[in-house]
């Protein structure tokens, strides 16, 4: 389950907040649901979300303008990591 929040959305007190990939990885290994806050710049937010998603973060706080793009980046990362089936598959045989 992936959650993308706006800056003013309510948070679950059981979520563990992390600020680095090492923190995310450690908390995920401990079985915690990890939340991260993304930068305000759209390009940085998308790239950071993909890296944190690869490490196992599940909750992403971002601006409303980048929420859609962040969700797409996280879904793509989950597909590449094998945690989610791809939306569309094609055979690579010609």
N, CA, C and O atoms as a Tinker XYZ file with bonds, in Angstrom:
   376  protein
     1  N      0.835000   -1.170000    0.000000    73     2
     2  CA     0.000000    0.000000    0.000000    64     1     3
     3  C      0.892000    1.250000    0.000000    63     2     4     5
     4  O      1.754000    1.408000    0.865000    81     3
     5  N      0.680000    2.098000   -0.943000    73     3     6
     6  CA     1.410000    3.350000   -1.038000    64     5     7
     7  C      0.451000    4.503000   -0.755000    63     6     8     9
     8  O     -0.674000    4.522000   -1.253000    81     7
     9  N      0.906000    5.458000    0.046000    73     7    10
    10  CA     0.106000    6.619000    0.392000    64     9    11
    11  C      0.878000    7.868000   -0.015000    63    10    12    13
    12  O      2.043000    8.027000    0.348000    81    11
    13  N      0.230000    8.752000   -0.769000    73    11    14
    14  CA     0.823000   10.042000   -1.132000    64    13    15
    15  C     -0.009000   11.116000   -0.450000    63    14    16    17
    16  O     -1.205000   11.248000   -0.709000    81    15
    17  N      0.631000   11.877000    0.418000    73    15    18
    18  CA    -0.048000   12.894000    1.219000    64    17    19
    19  C      0.325000   14.294000    0.783000    63    18    20    21
    20  O      1.412000   14.528000    0.255000    81    19
    21  N     -0.581000   15.214000    1.009000    73    19    22
    22  CA    -0.280000   16.628000    0.843000    64    21    23
    23  C      0.368000   17.151000    2.111000    63    22    24    25
    24  O      0.415000   16.443000    3.117000    81    23
    25  N      0.869000   18.380000    2.081000    73    23    26
    26  CA     1.577000   18.924000    3.244000    64    25    27
    27  C      0.707000   19.099000    4.482000    63    26    28    29
    28  O      1.235000   19.129000    5.594000    81    27
    29  N     -0.605000   19.216000    4.327000    73    27    30
    30  CA    -1.490000   19.441000    5.473000    64    29    31
    31  C     -2.328000   18.216000    5.840000    63    30    32    33
    32  O     -3.156000   18.287000    6.748000    81    31
    33  N     -2.122000   17.095000    5.145000    73    31    34
    34  CA    -2.908000   15.893000    5.430000    64    33    35
    35  C     -2.520000   15.287000    6.776000    63    34    36    37
    36  O     -1.385000   15.418000    7.233000    81    35
    37  N     -3.484000   14.628000    7.391000    73    35    38
    38  CA    -3.243000   13.983000    8.683000    64    37    39
    39  C     -2.284000   12.813000    8.526000    63    38    40    41
    40  O     -2.251000   12.145000    7.492000    81    39
    41  N     -1.508000   12.584000    9.571000    73    39    42
    42  CA    -0.550000   11.474000    9.543000    64    41    43
    43  C     -0.917000   10.466000   10.617000    63    42    44    45
    44  O     -1.546000   10.807000   11.618000    81    43
    45  N     -0.523000    9.239000   10.401000    73    43    46
    46  CA    -0.747000    8.162000   11.349000    64    45    47
    47  C      0.422000    8.161000   12.336000    63    46    48    49
    48  O      1.572000    8.104000   11.901000    81    47
    49  N      0.178000    8.222000   13.621000    73    47    50
    50  CA     1.280000    8.265000   14.591000    64    49    51
    51  C      2.121000    6.990000   14.613000    63    50    52    53
    52  O      3.217000    6.990000   15.172000    81    51
    53  N      1.629000    5.909000   14.017000    73    51    54
    54  CA     2.407000    4.665000   13.984000    64    53    55
    55  C      3.466000    4.667000   12.889000    63    54    56    57
    56  O      4.349000    3.809000   12.890000    81    55
    57  N      3.397000    5.609000   11.956000    73    55    58
    58  CA     4.393000    5.668000   10.895000    64    57    59
    59  C      5.725000    6.151000   11.440000    63    58    60    61
    60  O      5.773000    7.019000   12.311000    81    59
    61  N      6.797000    5.588000   10.924000    73    59    62
    62  CA     8.141000    6.025000   11.305000    64    61    63
    63  C      8.649000    6.957000   10.205000    63    62    64    65
    64  O      8.653000    6.591000    9.030000    81    63
    65  N      9.073000    8.153000   10.586000    73    63    66
    66  CA     9.573000    9.125000    9.623000    64    65    67
    67  C     11.066000    8.944000    9.439000    63    66    68    69
    68  O     11.794000    8.737000   10.409000    81    67
    69  N     11.528000    9.022000    8.197000    73    67    70
    70  CA    12.948000    8.854000    7.891000    64    69    71
    71  C     13.398000    9.970000    6.967000    63    70    72    73
    72  O     12.597000   10.547000    6.231000    81    71
    73  N     14.695000   10.268000    7.014000    73    71    74
    74  CA    15.240000   11.337000    6.191000    64    73    75
    75  C     16.357000   10.901000    5.277000    63    74    76    77
    76  O     16.896000   11.711000    4.522000    81    75
    77  N     16.719000    9.611000    5.334000    73    75    78
    78  CA    17.783000    9.114000    4.465000    64    77    79
    79  C     17.457000    7.689000    4.030000    63    78    80    81
    80  O     16.618000    7.016000    4.629000    81    79
    81  N     18.127000    7.248000    2.990000    73    79    82
    82  CA    17.909000    5.893000    2.486000    64    81    83
    83  C     18.317000    4.865000    3.534000    63    82    84    85
    84  O     17.659000    3.836000    3.684000    81    83
    85  N     19.397000    5.137000    4.257000    73    83    86
    86  CA    19.843000    4.209000    5.297000    64    85    87
    87  C     18.785000    4.070000    6.398000    63    86    88    89
    88  O     18.520000    2.965000    6.873000    81    87
    89  N     18.189000    5.181000    6.796000    73    87    90
    90  CA    17.127000    5.133000    7.803000    64    89    91
    91  C     15.928000    4.353000    7.289000    63    90    92    93
    92  O     15.364000    3.526000    8.006000    81    91
    93  N     15.538000    4.616000    6.046000    73    91    94
    94  CA    14.398000    3.909000    5.451000    64    93    95
    95  C     14.669000    2.408000    5.447000    63    94    96    97
    96  O     13.823000    1.623000    5.876000    81    95
    97  N     15.823000    2.014000    4.972000    73    95    98
    98  CA    16.159000    0.589000    4.889000    64    97    99
    99  C     16.123000   -0.075000    6.262000    63    98   100   101
   100  O     15.586000   -1.172000    6.408000    81    99
   101  N     16.693000    0.586000    7.266000    73    99   102
   102  CA    16.699000    0.030000    8.613000    64   101   103
   103  C     15.308000   -0.123000    9.194000    63   102   104   105
   104  O     14.991000   -1.148000    9.796000    81   103
   105  N     14.479000    0.892000    9.015000    73   103   106
   106  CA    13.111000    0.834000    9.533000    64   105   107
   107  C     12.266000   -0.212000    8.802000    63   106   108   109
   108  O     11.441000   -0.886000    9.419000    81   107
   109  N     12.469000   -0.347000    7.502000    73   107   110
   110  CA    11.737000   -1.369000    6.738000    64   109   111
   111  C     12.140000   -2.761000    7.222000    63   110   112   113
   112  O     11.287000   -3.632000    7.394000    81   111
   113  N     13.443000   -2.970000    7.440000    73   111   114
   114  CA    13.901000   -4.270000    7.956000    64   113   115
   115  C     13.299000   -4.571000    9.326000    63   114   116   117
   116  O     13.085000   -5.733000    9.671000    81   115
   117  N     13.026000   -3.521000   10.109000    73   115   118
   118  CA    12.421000   -3.698000   11.431000    64   117   119
   119  C     10.905000   -3.903000   11.345000    63   118   120   121
   120  O     10.249000   -4.115000   12.365000    81   119
   121  N     10.352000   -3.839000   10.135000    73   119   122
   122  CA     8.922000   -4.073000    9.951000    64   121   123
   123  C      8.039000   -2.851000   10.120000    63   122   124   125
   124  O      6.826000   -2.989000   10.279000    81   123
   125  N      8.613000   -1.666000   10.089000    73   123   126
   126  CA     7.844000   -0.436000   10.266000    64   125   127
   127  C      7.329000    0.089000    8.928000    63   126   128   129
   128  O      7.920000   -0.181000    7.883000    81   127
   129  N      6.236000    0.832000    8.962000    73   127   130
   130  CA     5.754000    1.579000    7.804000    64   129   131
   131  C      6.498000    2.902000    7.810000    63   130   132   133
   132  O      6.415000    3.665000    8.772000    81   131
   133  N      7.226000    3.172000    6.735000    73   131   134
   134  CA     8.118000    4.328000    6.703000    64   133   135
   135  C      7.507000    5.438000    5.866000    63   134   136   137
   136  O      7.001000    5.208000    4.768000    81   135
   137  N      7.567000    6.656000    6.416000    73   135   138
   138  CA     7.086000    7.851000    5.742000    64   137   139
   139  C      8.263000    8.792000    5.505000    63   138   140   141
   140  O      9.186000    8.869000    6.316000    81   139
   141  N      8.216000    9.506000    4.378000    73   139   142
   142  CA     9.263000   10.466000    4.040000    64   141   143
   143  C      8.623000   11.753000    3.540000    63   142   144   145
   144  O      7.516000   11.745000    3.002000    81   143
   145  N      9.331000   12.848000    3.726000    73   143   146
   146  CA     8.914000   14.139000    3.184000    64   145   147
   147  C      9.797000   14.437000    1.991000    63   146   148   149
   148  O     11.021000   14.345000    2.082000    81   147
   149  N      9.183000   14.796000    0.868000    73   147   150
   150  CA     9.914000   15.022000   -0.374000    64   149   151
   151  C     10.208000   16.510000   -0.581000    63   150   152   153
   152  O      9.508000   17.367000   -0.043000    81   151
   153  N     11.246000   16.808000   -1.364000    73   151   154
   154  CA    11.560000   18.220000   -1.662000    64   153   155
   155  C     10.416000   18.890000   -2.428000    63   154   156   157
   156  O      9.566000   18.213000   -3.007000    81   155
   157  N     10.404000   20.221000   -2.422000    73   155   158
   158  CA     9.345000   20.959000   -3.116000    64   157   159
   159  C      9.539000   21.014000   -4.618000    63   158   160   161
   160  O      8.556000   21.098000   -5.354000    81   159
   161  N     10.776000   20.969000   -5.098000    73   159   162
   162  CA    11.041000   20.975000   -6.531000    64   161   163
   163  C     10.504000   19.688000   -7.149000    63   162   164   165
   164  O     10.768000   18.599000   -6.638000    81   163
   165  N      9.748000   19.804000   -8.250000    73   163   166
   166  CA     9.079000   18.646000   -8.846000    64   165   167
   167  C     10.060000   17.567000   -9.289000    63   166   168   169
   168  O      9.848000   16.390000   -8.999000    81   167
   169  N     11.115000   17.941000   -9.976000    73   167   170
   170  CA    12.084000   16.954000  -10.460000    64   169   171
   171  C     12.769000   16.247000   -9.304000    63   170   172   173
   172  O     12.940000   15.028000   -9.327000    81   171
   173  N     13.159000   17.008000   -8.295000    73   171   174
   174  CA    13.799000   16.410000   -7.122000    64   173   175
   175  C     12.831000   15.505000   -6.369000    63   174   176   177
   176  O     13.230000   14.448000   -5.879000    81   175
   177  N     11.565000   15.905000   -6.270000    73   175   178
   178  CA    10.574000   15.100000   -5.551000    64   177   179
   179  C     10.358000   13.756000   -6.234000    63   178   180   181
   180  O     10.267000   12.729000   -5.562000    81   179
   181  N     10.277000   13.752000   -7.556000    73   179   182
   182  CA    10.053000   12.511000   -8.294000    64   181   183
   183  C     11.249000   11.575000   -8.143000    63   182   184   185
   184  O     11.083000   10.384000   -7.879000    81   183
   185  N     12.453000   12.117000   -8.310000    73   183   186
   186  CA    13.658000   11.294000   -8.189000    64   185   187
   187  C     13.816000   10.760000   -6.764000    63   186   188   189
   188  O     14.141000    9.588000   -6.573000    81   187
   189  N     13.592000   11.605000   -5.777000    73   187   190
   190  CA    13.725000   11.195000   -4.385000    64   189   191
   191  C     12.682000   10.143000   -4.027000    63   190   192   193
   192  O     12.980000    9.189000   -3.309000    81   191
   193  N     11.466000   10.315000   -4.524000    73   191   194
   194  CA    10.413000    9.336000   -4.261000    64   193   195
   195  C     10.782000    7.969000   -4.818000    63   194   196   197
   196  O     10.557000    6.953000   -4.161000    81   195
   197  N     11.347000    7.931000   -6.024000    73   195   198
   198  CA    11.741000    6.657000   -6.623000    64   197   199
   199  C     12.811000    5.964000   -5.786000    63   198   200   201
   200  O     12.743000    4.754000   -5.570000    81   199
   201  N     13.793000    6.720000   -5.316000    73   199   202
   202  CA    14.866000    6.133000   -4.501000    64   201   203
   203  C     14.308000    5.628000   -3.167000    63   202   204   205
   204  O     14.608000    4.509000   -2.751000    81   203
   205  N     13.506000    6.444000   -2.506000    73   203   206
   206  CA    12.926000    6.016000   -1.229000    64   205   207
   207  C     11.983000    4.825000   -1.422000    63   206   208   209
   208  O     11.942000    3.934000   -0.574000    81   207
   209  N     11.228000    4.795000   -2.519000    73   207   210
   210  CA    10.340000    3.661000   -2.789000    64   209   211
   211  C     11.153000    2.386000   -2.991000    63   210   212   213
   212  O     10.766000    1.317000   -2.519000    81   211
   213  N     12.272000    2.499000   -3.689000    73   211   214
   214  CA    13.132000    1.331000   -3.901000    64   213   215
   215  C     13.625000    0.796000   -2.555000    63   214   216   217
   216  O     13.745000   -0.415000   -2.370000    81   215
   217  N     13.910000    1.703000   -1.620000    73   215   218
   218  CA    14.385000    1.307000   -0.296000    64   217   219
   219  C     13.256000    0.761000    0.586000    63   218   220   221
   220  O     13.522000    0.129000    1.608000    81   219
   221  N     12.000000    1.002000    0.197000    73   219   222
   222  CA    10.880000    0.421000    0.925000    64   221   223
   223  C      9.930000    1.387000    1.596000    63   222   224   225
   224  O      9.013000    0.947000    2.290000    81   223
   225  N     10.110000    2.690000    1.420000    73   223   226
   226  CA     9.173000    3.656000    2.010000    64   225   227
   227  C      7.786000    3.467000    1.395000    63   226   228   229
   228  O      7.670000    3.127000    0.218000    81   227
   229  N      6.743000    3.685000    2.182000    73   227   230
   230  CA     5.375000    3.488000    1.709000    64   229   231
   231  C      4.535000    4.747000    1.779000    63   230   232   233
   232  O      3.475000    4.800000    1.154000    81   231
   233  N      4.966000    5.772000    2.518000    73   231   234
   234  CA     4.183000    6.994000    2.683000    64   233   235
   235  C      5.049000    8.168000    2.237000    63   234   236   237
   236  O      6.185000    8.320000    2.686000    81   235
   237  N      4.500000    8.998000    1.347000    73   235   238
   238  CA     5.254000   10.097000    0.756000    64   237   239
   239  C      4.484000   11.399000    0.933000    63   238   240   241
   240  O      3.348000   11.517000    0.473000    81   239
   241  N      5.091000   12.374000    1.594000    73   239   242
   242  CA     4.469000   13.690000    1.771000    64   241   243
   243  C      5.077000   14.619000    0.719000    63   242   244   245
   244  O      6.294000   14.794000    0.652000    81   243
   245  N      4.203000   15.210000   -0.098000    73   243   246
   246  CA     4.661000   16.067000   -1.184000    64   245   247
   247  C      3.660000   17.191000   -1.419000    63   246   248   249
   248  O      2.621000   17.255000   -0.763000    81   247
   249  N      3.977000   18.070000   -2.351000    73   247   250
   250  CA     3.066000   19.161000   -2.679000    64   249   251
   251  C      1.934000   18.630000   -3.560000    63   250   252   253
   252  O      2.117000   17.633000   -4.258000    81   251
   253  N      0.777000   19.276000   -3.539000    73   251   254
   254  CA    -0.333000   18.816000   -4.381000    64   253   255
   255  C      0.006000   18.818000   -5.871000    63   254   256   257
   256  O     -0.519000   18.000000   -6.625000    81   255
   257  N      0.876000   19.725000   -6.297000    73   255   258
   258  CA     1.234000   19.814000   -7.715000    64   257   259
   259  C      2.026000   18.603000   -8.192000    63   258   260   261
   260  O      1.948000   18.246000   -9.367000    81   259
   261  N      2.780000   17.972000   -7.316000    73   259   262
   262  CA     3.623000   16.841000   -7.725000    64   261   263
   263  C      3.060000   15.491000   -7.299000    63   262   264   265
   264  O      3.664000   14.458000   -7.590000    81   263
   265  N      1.932000   15.475000   -6.626000    73   263   266
   266  CA     1.390000   14.222000   -6.089000    64   265   267
   267  C      1.170000   13.171000   -7.176000    63   266   268   269
   268  O      1.530000   12.009000   -6.988000    81   267
   269  N      0.590000   13.558000   -8.297000    73   267   270
   270  CA     0.324000   12.596000   -9.374000    64   269   271
   271  C      1.620000   12.009000   -9.918000    63   270   272   273
   272  O      1.721000   10.796000  -10.103000    81   271
   273  N      2.608000   12.857000  -10.177000    73   271   274
   274  CA     3.880000   12.385000  -10.724000    64   273   275
   275  C      4.639000   11.523000   -9.723000    63   274   276   277
   276  O      5.294000   10.551000  -10.101000    81   275
   277  N      4.548000   11.881000   -8.451000    73   275   278
   278  CA     5.195000   11.066000   -7.416000    64   277   279
   279  C      4.558000    9.687000   -7.366000    63   278   280   281
   280  O      5.262000    8.680000   -7.284000    81   279
   281  N      3.226000    9.631000   -7.416000    73   279   282
   282  CA     2.551000    8.323000   -7.396000    64   281   283
   283  C      2.974000    7.475000   -8.590000    63   282   284   285
   284  O      3.222000    6.279000   -8.437000    81   283
   285  N      3.059000    8.072000   -9.773000    73   283   286
   286  CA     3.491000    7.317000  -10.957000    64   285   287
   287  C      4.924000    6.804000  -10.797000    63   286   288   289
   288  O      5.222000    5.669000  -11.168000    81   287
   289  N      5.802000    7.629000  -10.250000    73   287   290
   290  CA     7.193000    7.207000  -10.040000    64   289   291
   291  C      7.271000    6.066000   -9.034000    63   290   292   293
   292  O      8.041000    5.125000   -9.224000    81   291
   293  N      6.489000    6.139000   -7.977000    73   291   294
   294  CA     6.491000    5.086000   -6.968000    64   293   295
   295  C      5.924000    3.796000   -7.550000    63   294   296   297
   296  O      6.469000    2.722000   -7.297000    81   295
   297  N      4.849000    3.875000   -8.320000    73   295   298
   298  CA     4.272000    2.678000   -8.935000    64   297   299
   299  C      5.249000    2.042000   -9.919000    63   298   300   301
   300  O      5.370000    0.818000   -9.968000    81   299
   301  N      5.944000    2.862000  -10.702000    73   299   302
   302  CA     6.933000    2.333000  -11.640000    64   301   303
   303  C      8.067000    1.642000  -10.882000    63   302   304   305
   304  O      8.509000    0.559000  -11.268000    81   303
   305  N      8.531000    2.269000   -9.808000    73   303   306
   306  CA     9.605000    1.684000   -9.010000    64   305   307
   307  C      9.167000    0.362000   -8.397000    63   306   308   309
   308  O      9.936000   -0.599000   -8.392000    81   307
   309  N      7.946000    0.298000   -7.881000    73   307   310
   310  CA     7.443000   -0.949000   -7.315000    64   309   311
   311  C      7.344000   -2.042000   -8.374000    63   310   312   313
   312  O      7.600000   -3.209000   -8.078000    81   311
   313  N      6.977000   -1.684000   -9.596000    73   311   314
   314  CA     6.931000   -2.666000  -10.688000    64   313   315
   315  C      8.326000   -3.181000  -11.006000    63   314   316   317
   316  O      8.523000   -4.383000  -11.185000    81   315
   317  N      9.300000   -2.270000  -11.078000    73   315   318
   318  CA    10.670000   -2.676000  -11.364000    64   317   319
   319  C     11.255000   -3.533000  -10.250000    63   318   320   321
   320  O     12.061000   -4.426000  -10.512000    81   319
   321  N     10.857000   -3.269000   -9.009000    73   319   322
   322  CA    11.366000   -4.028000   -7.869000    64   321   323
   323  C     10.642000   -5.364000   -7.699000    63   322   324   325
   324  O     11.045000   -6.183000   -6.871000    81   323
   325  N      9.578000   -5.593000   -8.474000    73   323   326
   326  CA     8.848000   -6.852000   -8.398000    64   325   327
   327  C      7.803000   -6.901000   -7.303000    63   326   328   329
   328  O      7.309000   -7.980000   -6.975000    81   327
   329  N      7.453000   -5.763000   -6.729000    73   327   330
   330  CA     6.437000   -5.718000   -5.671000    64   329   331
   331  C      5.048000   -5.438000   -6.211000    63   330   332   333
   332  O      4.070000   -5.507000   -5.467000    81   331
   333  N      4.947000   -5.124000   -7.494000    73   331   334
   334  CA     3.667000   -4.776000   -8.116000    64   333   335
   335  C      3.733000   -5.219000   -9.565000    63   334   336   337
   336  O      4.750000   -5.006000  -10.224000    81   335
   337  N      2.674000   -5.829000  -10.078000    73   335   338
   338  CA     2.713000   -6.204000  -11.492000    64   337   339
   339  C      2.673000   -4.965000  -12.383000    63   338   340   341
   340  O      2.023000   -3.980000  -12.033000    81   339
   341  N      3.346000   -4.995000  -13.512000    73   339   342
   342  CA     3.310000   -3.835000  -14.410000    64   341   343
   343  C      1.900000   -3.609000  -14.954000    63   342   344   345
   344  O      1.110000   -4.545000  -15.076000    81   343
   345  N      1.603000   -2.364000  -15.276000    73   343   346
   346  CA     0.278000   -2.026000  -15.803000    64   345   347
   347  C      0.073000   -2.612000  -17.201000    63   346   348   349
   348  O     -1.054000   -2.926000  -17.582000    81   347
   349  N      1.148000   -2.758000  -17.959000    73   347   350
   350  CA     1.069000   -3.259000  -19.325000    64   349   351
   351  C      2.315000   -4.072000  -19.612000    63   350   352   353
   352  O      3.429000   -3.634000  -19.324000    81   351
   353  N      2.132000   -5.259000  -20.180000    73   351   354
   354  CA     3.292000   -6.080000  -20.544000    64   353   355
   355  C      3.234000   -6.376000  -22.033000    63   354   356   357
   356  O      2.161000   -6.485000  -22.627000    81   355
   357  N      4.399000   -6.502000  -22.607000    73   355   358
   358  CA     4.517000   -6.851000  -24.025000    64   357   359
   359  C      5.628000   -7.857000  -24.171000    63   358   360   361
   360  O      6.632000   -7.801000  -23.461000    81   359
   361  N      5.449000   -8.765000  -25.081000    73   359   362
   362  CA     6.521000   -9.733000  -25.348000    64   361   363
   363  C      7.597000   -9.044000  -26.171000    63   362   364   365
   364  O      7.299000   -8.235000  -27.051000    81   363
   365  N      8.821000   -9.362000  -25.886000    73   363   366
   366  CA     9.932000   -8.757000  -26.568000    64   365   367
   367  C     10.391000   -9.541000  -27.803000    63   366   368   369
   368  O     11.470000   -9.284000  -28.336000    81   367
   369  N      9.590000  -10.473000  -28.245000    73   367   370
   370  CA     9.964000  -11.274000  -29.423000    64   369   371
   371  C      9.469000  -10.619000  -30.698000    63   370   372   373
   372  O      8.334000  -10.146000  -30.764000    81   371
   373  N     10.311000  -10.594000  -31.695000    73   371   374
   374  CA     9.921000   -9.969000  -32.958000    64   373   375
   375  C      9.463000  -11.012000  -33.958000    63   374   376
   376  O      9.095000  -10.669000  -35.082000    81   375
